[in-house]
């Protein structure tokens, strides 16, 4: 789902990337 969001919304990808990093 996370990867899909990145591919679906390139603009949100910037927001999703930091969010995943914080979870890790």
Phi, psi and omega in degrees: 000319181296316181294322180298316181300320181296317182286326182290310182242098178299329180291316180287341182307323179297324181282325182287324182301307180297326180296316181293322181295321181293322180293322181291000000 
